[in-house]
Amino acid sequence: MKVQELFENKQIITEGAEARIQHAEDLVFWEGAAGARRAVEALKSLEEGRHQDVTIKWDGSPAIIFGRNEEGKFVLTDKSGFGAKGYDGRPTSAAAVNKMFSKRNPNNPESQKVFAGKMSALYDLYQRSFPKHVIGYLKGDLLYFDTPTNENGNYVFTPNIVTYEVDAESEIGQQIGASTSGVVVHRFMTPDGKDTAVDNTILNQMNSGEVLYFPPVTVERAPNVNDSHAREANNLVQKYGAQIDDMLNVERITRLKMKDLPMIFYTYLNKKVDTGLTNLGADFMQWLATSKVSPAKQARIQEYLNTHINGFNGMWQIVAGIMQIKNDIIKQFDSHDSAIKATTAGSKGGEGYVLDHSEGAIKLVDRSGFTAANRAVQRESTALDEGKTWMKDGVEMCSKECCGQPVTECKCGPNCKHCDCYKKNKINEELSSIQKLSGL
């Protein structure tokens, strides 16, 4: 891998543009046949020099938001805090950071106290690195709280489920050794919450040393793309493309009150990670019957897909074909000699890679590897009893039986059968009102 110069372009495309970056195989859901063709062409282009547009997708945690508010005061928080309505989730001092995070997990106060202390220790560090005249926030994932240990000439750190070993003598290894904390930045956010790409002029003004703002690290060697697999995928697109586009016709599925059909396909594919990514589409109807989709809508979807069965089956053949090409490429990237080595659950490979593309960046992630391991960890983090909240990076999350989002972001009403977030948020709002009236 090599570190890209931050001065090359006015803006950098980072791997964390969140939902804007799609898995290669998912493009067919959102873009139809054109998306499938784009995915195959993009993967094929990697052996023709486009590998230089592929960067590591870092597996950081926790997700943090930091920067200066309209008054120029420095804020360090997380997504849940930034959007909080029942309390002030945008602390402007180390003590306030500690107080906010200390209250997050009443069921495990000692563990939460340690986490809150680590988060508050970052406040002064990141405040010193952030330019005083820049108003707005950076969104990113933390890679390490403290300088990683040097083990046999490699800096080793495990921010989430991926363990990284970075050659201490490499360019990025030397930067890690000179830093105290590291973060991979995804997006810049204005004070009113508008997301934009990160402008280099902002990153270039960051004070170097204590905080390492990880630059993009690109792939150095091109992979060999299996021509027969690429040809087979293109043939499938040629054969079923028109039928897929007809099935995903936005005007029609909107009229039939199933505009979110692509999202339902996406959700099904993610759920298949838990049981094995084989026979895609064959058990879709069985899964649909157990999903949150209403019975009436399930019936409409089943009737609709029965009339578009060729497009439906062809779509899943294409998804499987693209995944086969992509996973082979990922294995090659993971096996290349590099200053950065990544392992997940003891196996070679990290979260994956991101391909910068003029029509939208594309994620190259092995769903049967990293995604499966990540989902397994999330399931272990879930409360043993259904319907209970669970903790992620110090944030109380809604039940996985419901939306699985931070409690403060759950939109459920008082009669939800899967969570009691409405009640929790009401209590927080009332407590916040009492504190304001009391001058606390």
N, C-alpha and C positions, 0 to 999 in steps of 0.2 A: 504494500500500500504506500501511497505518498500523500503528503499534506499539500493541499491546494493553496496557492497564494491568495490571501484574502483581497488583494488589490486587483485581481484579474477582471472582475465584473462589478457593475454598479450594485447589483443585488445577487444574493446567493440563494439557490434553491436548496433548502435543507430537507432532511428526511421526515420532519415532523409536522408537515402541513395538515396533520390530523386526517379528518375524513376526506380531505381533498385528494389524498393520495390513495389510489386503489390498487389492490392486488392485480397482477397481470390477468389472471383467469377471471376476475370479476368484471372486467371491462365489458364483456358481452351482456351483462345484466343491465348496465347503464347506457351503453352505446350501441347495443345490438351487433349486427354483423360487422359494422365498421370498427367497433371496439375490439372484436375478436381479431380482425385483420391487423389492427394497430398493435395488438399484443404480440402476435406472431412475428410481424415485421420488426418490432422493436427488439425482441429476443434474438432474432436472426442477425440483426445489425451488430450485436455485441462482438461477434467474431470478425467484424469488418472495421474495427476501430472505435465503435461506440462504447466499448468497455471503459473508456476514459471518462464517460459521463456517469459512471456508477460509483456511488459512495456507500460507505458503511452505514447501516442503520443501528445506532447505538441504543442499547437497552438500559436506559436510565430510570432512576426512581429515588425519591419522590418527584412528581411534577411540581415545579415552582413557578411563581410569577413575581417579578421584582422590577422596580423602577421608581420613577418619581411622579407623584400626583400633580394636580393642577397648581398646588401651592409650593411645589418644589420639594416636598418632604419625601424621603425615601420609604418605600413600602416593600416588605417581603412577606409573601403569603402563598397560598395554593389556589387551585381552581375553585374549590368549595368555599374558601374564605373570600376570594375576590367577588364572587357573586352572591354572598350571604345577604339575607334580608333581615334576619332576626337578631343579628349582632354585628359589631364592627369587625369585619374580616380582613381589613386592610391595615394592619398594625404598622406604626411608624417609629417603633423603638424595639430594641432587643427584648426589653421586659414585656412589652405588649405581645410580641411574637410568642414568648414563653407562656404567657397567660392564655393566649388563644389556643395553642396546641395542647396545653395541659388539660383543658376541659373536654377534649375530644373523646376520650375513651374511659368513661367512669368504671367500666368493668375490669380494666387492667391499669389502674392508676400509676403503678411503679414503672411499667413499661412505657406508658405515655409520658411520664415525667422525663425519662431518659431521652425519648424522641424529641420532646419539646425543648430540652436543653441543647440538643444538637442543632435544631432548627434556629434557635435564638442565637447560637454562636456564629451562625452564618451572617447575621444581620450587619454587623459592623464591617465584616470582610467584604460583602457584596456592595455595601454602601460606598466604601472607599474606591471600588473599581468602577462604579457607575458615574458617568459624567454629570456634573451638577447642572448643566444647562439643558440636558435632554429631558423633555417631559413625555412620559409614556412608559410602557412596560415591555419587558422581554419575557417570553414564555419558553420554558425549557425543562429538561429533565436532568436532575442531579446525577453525576457519575461517581463522586466521592465527597464526603464531608471533610476528610483529612488526607494528607499526602499518602498515597498507597504505599504499602510495604514493598521493599525491593527483595525479591526472592530469586536467587540464582541469576541475577542480572536482568530480571524482568519486574516491572511494576505490576502488581496483581490487585485487582479490585472486582467486586461483585455487587453492582448497584441494585440489581433486581434478581433475575434468575440466570443471567449470562455472566460467566467469569471471563475477564479479559486479562491477558498477559502481554505487556508491551515492553519491547526491548528498550532497556534503559539508555542505551547508546544511540538510539534512533532520534530523529528530529523531534517527533512528538513525545518520545520517552524523556528527553531532556526537558521539554516544556512541562511535563507532568511532575518531574522531580523538583522543578523550581516553584511549583504551585502548592497551595494549601488545599484548595477545593477546585473541582472541575464540573462544568456544566455544558451540555449540548443545547444550543439555542435553536428554537424552531421558528418562532414568529415574533413580530413586534406588534404591540397593541396600544392604540391611542387611549387616553384617559376615559373616553366614552365607550371603550370596549371594541372598537373596530380593529379587526385583524389585517395586517399587511405583511408582505415579505420583509425580511430583515435587511435594511440598507447597510452596505459595507461601511459607510461613513460613521455609523453608530458603533459598529464593532471595532473599527480602527481607533476609536477614541477611548476604548476601554483600557483602564490602567492594567498593564501586564504584570505578571508576577504572582500575586496572591491567588487570584482566580484565573483559571485557564478556561477561556471560552473556546471549546473544541472546534477547530476548523474542519471543513469537509475532508475526509480521507478517501482517496479514490483507489479503484482497483488498477493494478499495474499491468496484468497480463490478460489477454483476450481468451475467452473460452472456446472450445470446439462445440459447435451446435450440430446436433444430429440432423442431417439433411432429410432423412426419411421421416422422422417425426414431424419436422416443420412442414414438409410436403403433405403429409397425412392431415395435419391440422388445417392447412390451407384448403385442401380438398373438401374437408368437412364444412368449412365456412362457405365454400362455393356451392356445396350441395344443399345446405340447410339455411343459408343466410337469409333468403327472402322469407322463408317460413318463420324464422326467429323474429325478424323485424315485424312481420304481421302479428305474431303473438304478443310482442311488446309494444304494439301501437298505442301511444300515449293517449290519444283522443278516445280510443275505444275502451281501454281499461279504466280510464277516468270516468267515462259514462257508466261503466258497469260497477263503479264504486270499489275498484281494486287498483287504484293508481300506485299503491305501494307494492305491487307484485314483484318488481325487481328487488326491493328490500326484503321481501319474504324469501325470495330465492337466496339472497345473501345470508340471511339469518339461518336458513336451513343448512347451507354449506358450512357455516361456522359450527353449528351443532354437530355436523357429521365428523368434525375433528375429534370429538369425544369418543365416537364409536368406530372410527375408521373410515378413511376416504375411499371406499370401494363402492361399486355399483351406484354411482351418483345418479340421483333422480328416481331410482327404482323404489325407494321407500319414502318418497316425498309425501305422498298422501297419508301414509301412516304417521309420519312426523307432524304433518299439518293438523291431524286430529288431536294431537297432544299439545299444540301450540296455543298461544294467547289469542289467535285469530278467532273471531266469533263464529259460532256454528253456521249462521246464515251466510257469512262471507266464505267460509270453507266450502259450502255447497256451490256457491257461484264460481269459486276458483276451480273446483273439480269439474264442473260442467264445462267451463271455459277451456281448461287444458285438454279435456277429452276431444274437443273440436280442433285443437292445435297440437295434437300429440306428436306429430313429426317434428315440428319446431321445438317442442319441449325436449324430446329425446335427443335431438341433434345438438341442442344447446349444451346438455350435460356431457355429451361426447367431446364437444369442443373444449369445455372446461377441463375435463380430464386430460385431453391432449396438451393443452397449454401448460397445465401443472407438470406434466411429465417433462416437457422441454425445460421449463423454469427450474425444477428441482435438480435436474442434471447440471445446469449451469451453476446453481448455488453450490453444489458439491464440489465443482471444480474451483470456484472462487475460494471456498473454505480450505481446500487442500493446497493452495498456492503458498509458497514461501512468503512470509510477510513479517513486518515488525510487530504486527498486532495479531494475536491468536485469541480465538474465542471458543468457549465450550459451553454447552447447555446440558444440564443434568448428566455431566460426564462424557457427553458425546461432542465430537468436533462440530463447530458451527455456532453462530450467534443468532441475533434477531433477524438478520438478513441484510438486504441492500436496497438502494433506491436508484432507479434510472431516471435521470433528468430527461424530459421529453418535451418537445415544443407544444404538444397538445395536452400536456398534463403529465406530471411525474408518475412513475409506476413502481409499486413495491414488489420486491422479489423476496418473499418470505416463504420458508418451507413450513406449510401449515401442519404437516405431520410431525415436524420436529419442534421448532420453537413455539408455534401457536399451541400445539397440544400440551407442551410442558407448562406454558404460561397459564392455560385454562385449568390445568390440573392444580396448579398452585392456588389459583383463585378459588377453585372449589374447596380446597382444604381450608382456605381463609374464611369460607362462608360459615355462618353459625350452624351448629348441628341441628337445631330445630328450624323447620321451615317457617318462613315469615319473619324471622328475626333479622336485625341489621348485622352488618359485619364491618370490619375495619380494613382499610387499604391506605397505606402511607399516612396513617394517623387520622384519616377521614372516615367518619361514620357513613356507611353506604346503605342504600335501600336494599331490601331483600332481593336475592337473585330470582326469586319467584315473581318479582315485580319488574322494576326497570333496571335495578342494579347500579343506579347513579347515586351521587352524593345525596344524602337525605335532604339537604337544603335546596337541591335542584329537582326533587321529585314533585311531580304535578298532580299526584293522586288526591282525590277528595276524601272526606271522612268515612266513606263507606267501602273503601278498597279492601278486598279480602286478603290481599297479599302483604300489606305493610301498614304501619301506623305513622308514616312520615307526616301526614297532615297534622296529627296530634302533636308530634314532636316539634314541628315548625311553629305551631300556634303557641306552644309553651315557650319556645325561644323568643318569639316576638313579644309575648307578655313580659318575660323576664327583662328583655331589652328595654321595654317601655318603663318598667318599674325602676330600672337602673338609671335611666335618663331623668325620671322625675325626682329620684333621690340624689341626683348629682354625682352618681358613682362613675 
